[in-house]
Amino acid sequence: MNVSVETKSTKMLNFDRDRFVKIQAGAAAISETARSMMKEFLEDGVERIYFMGTGGVQLLTQPAIDLAKKYSNFPVEACYPAQVVIDPPYGLDEKALVILPSLSGTTKESVALLEFLKSREVKTLSLTGHANTPLAKQADKTYTNFAEDDTSSESFYLQTMTLVLALLAETGAISNYDEIVDEFAKLPELLADAKAAYEAEAARLADEIQNEKYHIFTGAGSVWPEAHYYGMCILEEMQWIRTRPVHGADFFHGTLELLEPGVSLFLFKGEDEFRPLGDRVEAFAKRYTDKLHVLDAASVDLPGISNSIRAMISPVILATLLERLSAHLEVLRDHPLTTRRYYKRVEY
């Protein structure tokens, strides 16, 4: 499984640059239809939007939801599919649009949710990584961009943010949609370059933490969902390592008491207005643990990407770096990222 490839003069472990660029370009290409889809939904009476993903993919929709709340009062919320079918929120009716992201397109809870939504005449849009699946075939509209676990984070971040930007454009909340998505289109190649630039550090960090049994993950603003996602979905699910994700705003209300020498803390820092919350954690943690790991989106070179877009895509940047960390961890720990004990292997 230990395979190195040449990418722009950098040897990279288990990485296919062309594949990565193609997948992320496909994610960015949703901009070609996003406005027309959103216009059609709005003309069809949609007055509120829900993102309903099952598991970690729901976390990847949070930056898009926050974007909507920042620039508009159009109702955009998140709900857990397994809860919705038991006790749906008020307003889940023919005037609602539910966006269902699912990499496999077969997620049990999401398939059950789609049937439930149809019974209530709710409009649906699925985002899948595979065609010819229940979610891809049965939603009112679908956008399928082939992806797999190692490329799905960036893909779903970009797709969901683009859809919200289309909503904001169609409702008159923003006027620079075309300029933003033009910058998004530059990202696939730039992110591949960022991976190459981070390769040596990813290998070093993986070697340093490979035997750690516990990590705290924290971040604020747009990078908080990535901190939560990486702890829960990568280290816990795919590496069986215990983690404690905590929002940077809550770090000083409980979790700070766990810091002492030898405690591993991962701090994710973005480039939005919430960066000072991360700075506060960093200043404190440096005094009390010798295992502080800071991943900072601002450290990544992205030529041609404006500051405002960098702030928006901070979680995308960190996700692309962390994939390199994961690639090295699975080799060093001899634990493939596909290995599971229970997930989709036993009844639950």
C-alpha positions in Angstrom: 0.0 0.0 0.0 3.1 2.2 0.3 3.2 3.8 -3.1 4.9 7.1 -3.9 4.1 9.1 -7.1 5.7 12.1 -8.6 3.7 15.3 -8.5 5.3 18.6 -9.5 8.7 17.3 -8.4 7.3 16.2 -5.0 7.0 12.5 -4.1 3.6 11.9 -2.7 2.2 8.9 -0.9 -0.8 7.2 -2.5 -1.9 10.2 -4.5 -3.2 10.6 -8.0 -3.1 14.3 -8.9 -5.1 14.0 -12.1 -7.9 12.1 -10.3 -8.0 14.7 -7.5 -8.1 17.7 -9.9 -10.9 16.1 -12.0 -13.1 15.4 -8.9 -12.7 18.9 -7.5 -13.3 20.4 -10.9 -16.5 18.4 -11.0 -17.5 19.9 -7.7 -16.8 23.4 -8.8 -18.7 22.8 -12.0 -22.0 22.7 -10.1 -21.9 26.5 -10.6 -23.0 25.9 -14.2 -26.4 24.7 -13.1 -26.7 26.0 -9.5 -28.4 29.3 -10.3 -30.9 27.8 -12.7 -31.8 25.0 -10.2 -32.2 27.5 -7.4 -34.2 29.8 -9.6 -36.6 27.0 -10.5 -37.0 26.0 -6.8 -37.8 29.5 -5.8 -40.2 30.0 -8.6 -41.9 26.7 -7.5 -42.6 28.3 -4.1 -39.6 27.3 -2.0 -39.5 29.5 1.1 -37.0 27.6 3.3 -34.1 25.2 2.8 -32.8 22.4 5.0 -29.5 20.5 4.6 -30.0 16.9 5.8 -27.0 14.7 5.5 -26.3 11.6 7.6 -23.2 11.4 9.6 -20.1 13.4 8.8 -21.3 14.7 5.5 -23.7 16.9 7.4 -20.8 18.6 9.1 -19.4 19.5 5.7 -22.6 21.6 5.0 -22.2 23.9 8.0 -20.0 26.5 6.3 -22.6 26.8 3.6 -25.4 27.3 6.2 -23.3 29.9 8.0 -22.7 31.7 4.7 -26.5 31.9 4.2 -27.0 33.3 7.7 -24.3 35.8 7.2 -25.7 37.4 4.1 -29.4 36.8 4.2 -32.5 36.1 6.3 -33.7 33.4 4.0 -34.2 30.4 6.3 -31.4 27.8 5.8 -31.1 25.2 8.5 -29.6 21.8 9.3 -31.5 18.7 10.6 -30.5 15.1 11.4 -32.4 12.7 9.0 -32.9 10.1 11.7 -34.6 12.7 13.9 -36.7 14.2 11.1 -38.5 11.0 10.3 -39.5 10.7 14.0 -40.5 14.3 14.6 -40.2 16.6 11.6 -39.6 20.4 12.1 -42.4 22.8 11.6 -42.5 23.9 8.0 -41.3 20.7 6.4 -43.9 20.9 3.6 -44.3 21.7 -0.1 -42.6 25.1 0.5 -39.4 23.5 1.8 -36.4 22.3 -0.2 -34.2 19.6 1.4 -30.7 19.1 0.1 -29.4 15.6 0.8 -25.7 15.1 0.4 -24.5 11.5 0.4 -21.2 10.1 -1.0 -22.6 6.6 -1.6 -26.1 7.7 -2.5 -27.3 4.7 -0.5 -27.0 5.8 3.1 -29.8 4.0 4.9 -31.1 6.9 7.0 -31.0 9.3 4.0 -32.9 6.8 1.8 -35.6 6.5 4.5 -35.7 10.3 4.8 -36.2 10.7 1.1 -39.3 8.5 1.1 -40.6 10.4 4.1 -40.1 13.8 2.4 -41.9 12.6 -0.7 -44.9 11.7 1.4 -45.0 15.3 2.6 -44.5 16.8 -0.9 -41.2 18.3 0.1 -38.9 19.3 -2.8 -35.5 17.5 -2.8 -32.1 17.9 -4.3 -29.5 15.2 -3.8 -25.7 15.6 -4.0 -24.1 12.2 -4.5 -20.7 10.7 -5.4 -22.3 7.9 -7.4 -24.9 7.7 -10.0 -27.6 5.1 -10.3 -28.2 5.0 -6.6 -31.5 5.5 -4.7 -30.7 9.1 -3.7 -29.4 10.0 -7.2 -32.4 8.5 -9.0 -35.3 9.4 -6.7 -34.7 13.0 -5.7 -36.5 15.7 -7.6 -33.1 17.0 -8.8 -29.7 15.5 -8.4 -26.0 16.5 -8.9 -23.6 13.6 -9.1 -19.9 14.2 -8.9 -17.9 11.0 -8.6 -15.8 11.0 -5.4 -14.5 8.7 -2.8 -13.6 9.1 0.8 -10.2 10.8 0.2 -11.7 13.5 -2.1 -15.2 13.9 -0.7 -14.7 16.7 1.9 -13.5 19.3 -0.6 -16.1 18.2 -3.1 -19.1 18.6 -0.7 -17.8 21.8 0.8 -17.5 23.4 -2.7 -20.9 22.1 -3.9 -22.9 23.2 -0.9 -21.3 26.6 -0.7 -21.9 27.1 -4.4 -25.6 26.2 -4.0 -26.0 28.7 -1.1 -24.2 31.4 -3.2 -26.7 30.7 -6.0 -29.5 31.2 -3.5 -28.0 34.4 -2.3 -27.6 35.6 -5.9 -31.1 34.7 -6.9 -32.6 36.5 -3.9 -30.5 39.6 -4.5 -28.4 39.2 -1.4 -25.1 39.2 -3.3 -24.1 40.5 -6.7 -20.7 38.9 -7.2 -21.7 35.2 -7.8 -19.8 34.9 -11.1 -16.6 36.4 -9.6 -16.7 34.0 -6.7 -17.3 30.8 -8.7 -14.6 31.9 -11.2 -12.2 31.8 -8.2 -13.6 28.4 -7.1 -12.8 27.1 -10.6 -9.1 27.8 -9.9 -9.0 25.8 -6.7 -8.6 22.2 -8.0 -5.1 22.8 -9.3 -4.2 25.1 -6.4 -5.3 22.5 -3.8 -3.3 19.8 -5.5 -0.2 22.1 -5.3 -1.0 22.7 -1.6 -1.0 19.0 -1.0 2.4 18.7 -2.6 3.8 21.5 -0.5 2.4 20.0 2.7 3.6 16.4 2.0 6.8 16.5 4.0 5.1 18.1 7.0 2.2 15.6 6.8 4.8 12.8 6.9 6.5 14.3 9.9 3.3 15.0 11.8 2.0 11.5 11.1 5.2 10.0 12.5 4.9 12.2 15.6 1.3 11.3 16.4 1.0 7.7 15.1 1.0 6.2 18.6 -1.2 8.9 20.3 -4.4 7.3 21.8 -6.3 10.6 22.3 -6.6 14.0 20.7 -8.6 17.2 21.4 -9.7 19.0 18.2 -10.8 22.6 18.2 -11.5 25.5 15.9 -14.0 28.3 15.4 -15.9 29.9 12.5 -15.7 28.1 9.2 -13.0 25.6 10.3 -14.9 24.3 13.3 -16.9 21.7 11.1 -13.6 20.4 9.8 -12.2 20.0 13.3 -15.3 18.1 14.3 -15.3 16.1 11.1 -11.6 15.1 11.2 -11.8 13.9 14.8 -15.1 12.0 14.4 -15.0 10.6 10.9 -11.3 10.1 10.2 -9.5 9.4 13.5 -12.4 7.8 15.3 -14.2 5.9 12.5 -11.2 5.2 10.2 -8.4 4.9 12.7 -10.1 3.9 16.0 -8.4 6.8 17.9 -10.4 8.5 20.6 -10.9 12.3 20.1 -12.7 15.2 21.7 -13.9 17.8 19.2 -14.9 21.1 21.0 -15.8 24.4 19.4 -13.2 27.1 20.1 -15.9 29.3 21.8 -16.5 26.5 24.3 -12.9 25.5 24.8 -12.7 27.7 28.0 -15.8 26.2 29.4 -14.7 22.7 30.4 -12.1 21.4 28.0 -9.3 23.7 29.2 -9.1 21.7 32.4 -7.9 18.6 30.4 -4.7 20.3 29.2 -1.5 19.2 30.7 1.9 18.1 29.4 1.4 15.1 27.1 -2.1 16.0 26.0 -2.4 16.3 22.2 -4.4 19.3 21.0 -5.1 20.0 17.4 -6.1 23.7 16.7 -7.5 24.6 13.3 -7.2 28.2 12.3 -9.2 29.8 9.5 -9.0 33.2 7.8 -12.4 34.6 8.7 -13.4 37.0 11.4 -13.4 34.2 14.0 -9.7 33.7 13.8 -9.1 35.5 17.2 -11.0 32.7 19.0 -8.3 30.3 17.7 -5.5 32.7 18.7 -6.9 32.7 22.2 -6.8 28.9 22.4 -3.3 28.9 21.0 -1.9 31.4 23.5 -3.3 29.4 26.4 -2.4 26.0 25.1 1.3 26.9 24.6 1.6 27.4 28.3 0.2 24.0 29.3 0.8 21.3 26.8 3.9 20.3 24.8 1.7 18.6 22.1 0.0 21.5 20.4 -0.5 21.0 16.7 -1.7 24.1 14.7 -3.0 23.8 11.2 -3.4 27.3 9.7 -5.2 27.9 6.4 -3.3 31.2 6.2 0.0 29.4 5.8 -1.1 27.9 2.4 -0.1 29.6 -0.8 -3.1 30.0 -3.2 -2.0 32.4 -6.0 -4.9 34.3 -7.5 -7.4 33.6 -4.7 -8.7 36.8 -3.0 -8.7 37.3 0.8 -12.5 37.2 0.9 -12.6 33.8 -0.9 -9.7 32.5 1.3 -11.8 33.3 4.4 -14.8 31.4 2.8 -12.8 28.3 1.9 -10.6 27.8 4.9 -12.2 24.5 5.7 -11.6 23.3 2.2 -7.9 24.2 2.5 -7.5 22.3 5.8 -9.4 19.3 4.5 -7.0 19.1 1.6 -4.0 19.2 3.9 -5.5 16.7 6.3 -6.0 14.1 3.6 -2.2 14.0 3.4 -1.9 13.4 7.1 -4.4 10.6 6.8 -2.6 9.0 3.9 0.6 8.7 6.0 -1.2 7.7 9.2 -2.8 4.7 7.7 0.5 3.4 6.4 2.5 4.1 9.6 -0.2 2.5 11.8 -0.9 -0.4 9.3 -4.6 0.5 9.6 -6.2 1.2 6.2 -8.8 4.0 6.2 -11.3 1.5 4.8 -11.1 -0.9 7.8 -14.2 -0.9 10.0 -15.5 -3.1 12.8 -19.1 -2.1 12.9 -19.9 0.6 10.3 -22.0 -1.0 7.6 -20.7 -4.4 8.8 -23.2 -5.3 11.5 -26.9 -4.5 12.2 -27.5 -1.4 14.3 
